[in-house]
């Protein structure tokens, strides 16, 4: 009689990067919870903007759909004036910020000059100071220059926030562009600025997109400086104007949510326009220090 022995079955070895079913389930559950937590606040803001004022704090969805909040914001407040002020300030800040960051980053990337390393450290150190520490000295400085309640005052302030970080990031991006391109430009008779403007800058579009987006968001969403340096409803930006809806005297949450939704639309459009360059620009800007 032949006896048959059963060989024990062994599972194939798990690949090094392969997750178990439990780990995969936990990962997807965590991502789902994170997505819900990220989406819920803006979604509830949108829902509240279509509710009547008396239903702003109700936990139910929209039972009486209305555009009254949007009509009130656009027709009965200074919202359009705040929007115009913000567009002017943000537009100037973005254009000047991108130009200054690009030229500074290119100069530090391509040229060697005394004090270059301290300059790079200075660009980083300026990002370490919190807003609360800088408001008073900046307020006194702008007051001495007569720039309070002036768009130029906020533009200069926002440039001090955005340009140092963006210049450092653009320096890292320009480091990834071959120096041979600059040498070819000099052979063709271009001066350093011509080489930068005509040859190198077109190759830096992803970095410029990140710089422009960061500068735009810095100026569009900033509240502390806008509230401290601009007074009077005709001088307020959108960030400062939002505070007029909910303060110690009034409590109009419906109008505030409607205004917040309108304010979010331009930022979403800018992000949609720049998003194809954002990943490439952020990745390239961090490859070299």
Secondary structure, 3 states (H helix, E strand, C coil): CCCCCCCCCCCCCCCCCCCCHHHHHHHHHHHHHHHHHHHHHHHHHHHHHCCCHHHCCCCCCCCCCCCHHHHHHHHHCCHHHHHHHHHHHHHHHHHHHHHHHHHHHHHHHHCCCCCHHHHHHHHHHHHHCCHHHHHHHHHHHHHHHCCCCCHHHHHHHHHHHHHHHHHHHHHHHHHCCCCHHHHHHHHCCCCHHHHHHHHHHHHCHHHHHHHHHHHHHHHHCCCHHHHHHCCCCCCCCHHHHHCCCECCCCECHHHHHHHHHHHHHHHHHHHHHHHHHHHHHHHHHCCCC
